[in-house]
Amino acid sequence: MKKIFLKMVIWMSILVISLAGCGQNGAADGSLKKVTDAGQLVLGLDVEFPPMGYYDEKGEIVGFDIDVAQEVCDRIGIKLVKQPIDWSTKEDDLNSGRIDCIWSGMSVTPMRIETMCLSEPYMKNEFIFLLLGESSVAELNDLKGKTVGVQVGSTAHEALKSSELSKEVETILFDDNVELLEKLKQGGMDAALVDSVVAYHFVNSQKESYFILPDSFGEDEYAIGFRKEDQALRDKVQEILGEMKADGTLGEISRRWFGSDITTVR
């Protein structure tokens, strides 16, 4: 019971802080009117982040986040524009106005709370180590002296850099998760540190056998990032997400991608 209460306190703290980081003008800030007048919402995403957003075999951008964003845009009455971005410069794309939001399995961090207007968290995530099934690594300590791949600039990368384990392993950096997991598949490294949603989607789509270390390397939550002053747009998207949760649409989309409703929207 204490653990449940503590998690609730942490979640509420994140929510209060994220709202404190937004502009306080609400409808007066003009951000919602801007996208409705333009007739479109430009969504910035990492297109190498399955199942949240990625290119399918037809070359179309698909994913869980894409389906949710499409439903939100349909309810507002505007077009969804899917804009691939360089994840390392996503804040520049947002603040320059090239995109209207970052909606791509983006983790909530203290820096993002300060620099963006974040939605409420909509999904939980863990950082986990994925290995080939025949690997001799069975626990975290076994990784010492091994090679570990991770996406550069990701929250998983930040978690690894700030850990004692980083001094014990050789870190190999990749621009995206698709390249990272393909290298693991080829046996080019010992382990990959990735988001759990990415790992489980990858494992379920492969013929090869994989092993996930039982030790979680940390957890976080995903949220949508808007410009700090764009509270009106953020609030409208949040309102619709709440409606989608209540009427079952959000759960239906989640079940389509994950087999169950794993969203945390209230």
N, C-alpha and C positions, 0 to 999 in steps of 0.2 A: 504493500500500500504506500509506503514511504517513497519507493522508486517511482510509482505512478504519479504521486503528488509532485515530486521533484521535476519529472518530465513536463507536467502541466505548467509548472512555474517557469521553467526554461522556455517553453513554447510561447507563453504569454509575454515573457520578457522580450523575446525576439520580435513578436508582433508589435509591441509598444515601441521598441526602438526603431523598427522599420518604418512605422508610421511617423515617428518623430523626424525621420530623415527626409520625408516628403515635403513638398510645398504645402502650405496651409490654406491656399486660396480656393480649393475645391473647384466648383463649376466655373469660377471666375478666371481660372488660369488659361482657358482657351485651348487646352490640349485635346480634349474630346472633340470640340468643334473643328479643330484643324483636320483630324482624320476623317470626320464625317463630311466635311466640305470637300476634301480630296477624294472621298469615296473609297479609301483604301487604308489598310494598316500594313506598314512595312515591318515584317518580323525578321530580325537578325538571328541567324543560327549557325551552329557548327554542323555542317552536313556530313560529318564523319562520326556521328554519335548515335548509332543505332541502339535501342529502338526509338529514341526520342525524336531524332531527325536525321535522315540519310537518303542517298540516292538508291532507288530500287533498280531492278534489272532493265527497266524501260527508260532509265535516266530521269525519272520523276522524283521529286523530293517528297518523302512520305515519313510517317512516324507518329508516335503517340502525341507529342506536343503539337504536331501539325494538325492532326484530327481535332484536338481540343480547340486550337486557335481558329480553325475553320468554322467550327460551330459558334464560337464567340462572335466572329465577324458576320456570320449569317444572321445572328440575332440582332446585331447592331444595324445590319443592312449595308455593309461595305465589303469590298474585295480584300482577300488576304494575299499579300505579296510576300513570297518567301525569298529572302535575301541572304545568300551564303556570305559569311564574314570570316575574317582571320580572328580566331579566338583570342590571340594575344593582344589585339588592338580593338576589342569589342567596345570598350568604354569610349574610345575616340569616335567610332562609328555612331554610337548612340548620341553623344554630346554634340557631334557635328550636324546631326539631323539626317544623316544618311539612312538611319533606321528609326523606327518609332519605339521599339522595345527589343529586349534580348529574351528570347523564349526558347531555350535549348538546354534543358536540364541544368540550369545554372544554380550552383550552390549558394546558400546564404552564408556570407562571411561578414565580419565586423567592418571591413573596408567597404564592401558593397552596401551595407546598411548606411554608411556615412555618405557615400557618393551617389547613390541611386534612390529612387522611390520604388521600393519592392512590394510586390503582392504578398499576401499571406502565403506561407509555405503550402505547396500542394502535393508533395510527395517526399517520403523519407528515402535515404540512400545510405549505403555503407561503402567504405573503401576496402576491397578485398584482394588477396593475392591469388591469381589464377596460374596453374601449372599444367604441363602435360601429364597425362595419367600415369606414365611410367616413371615420373620424377621420384627421386629418393627423398625429397623434402617433405616432411610430415608436419612440421610446426615452425613457428616464427624463427626460433633460434637456428634452425637448419639453413636459413637463408644467408647466414654469415659467410662471406667469401664468394657468394653467388652474384650473378648478373640479374638486375631487375629493371624492366622497362616501364616507363610511365609517360603520359602525355605532358609535354612541356607547358607550363602555365596553368595546369589544372589544379583543382583543390587537392586531389590525391598527391600531386607533385609537391605541393606546399606541405602537406602532412608528412611526406617522406623526408623532405629537406629538414624539417624541424625535429625529426626523431633521432634517437641514438643509433637506430638501425642504419641510417644513411652513411655512417662512418664505417660500417661493416660490410656494405655491399657495393658493387659497381653499378652505378645508375646509368641507364641508356635512355636518352630522351627522344621522343617521337612527336611529330607535329599533330598527329591525330590517332584516334583509337583503332581505326581500321588497319592502318599501317602497323601499329603496335601489336595487335592480335595476330596479324598475318605473320609477323616475325616470330612470335611465340609458337605459332602452328608449325613453322619451318624448323623449329629447334634452335633459333638464333639467340636465345637467352633462356635463363632458368625460370623466371617468373614475370608476370605482368601485374602491376598494381593498377586496378581500374575500379570504376563505379560498379556496384553490384548489379544495377539494371542492365548495364552493358555486358557484364560477364555472363549473366544468366541467359540473355538473349543470344549471345555468341555460342555458348555451350549447346543450347537447344537446337541450333541451326547446323551443327557440325557432326560429322561421322566419327571423328576421333574422340578418344577418351580424355577428359580433363579432370583436374582435382582442384578444389578450392580450400585453402587453408581455413581451419576452423576459427582461427584468431582474427577477428575484425580489426582493421587498422584505423578505425575511427568511423564516425557517422556524421551525416549532415542532412540538410533538407533543400529541396529545389524550390525556387521562386522565380517569378517573372520580373525583369528589371526594366524600369522606365526612367526617363530623365527626372532628376530630382524635383524639378518644378512641375512635373506633369501629373499632379494628383488626380485631376478630373478624369483623365484617361485611365489611370490605374484603378480608380474607384469603380468606373463603369465595367471594366473587365472583371474586377473582383465580384461585383454584384452579379454578373452573368454566370460566373463560375459557381457561385452559391446557388443560383437558380438551377444550373445543370446538375449539381449534386442532389438538390431536392427532388427534381423530377426524374432522376435516374439516368440521364444522358451521360453524365461524366462516368458513372459506374459502368455503363455499357461500353464506352470507349476503352476504359481500363481493362475490362474483361476481354475485349477483342485483342489487346496487345499483351496482356500479362496473365490472363486466365482467371483473374479475380479483381475486385475493386481495391487497389492499393493506394488510392488517393487519400489525402488528409484534409481536403477542403471541408469546411463546416457549413 
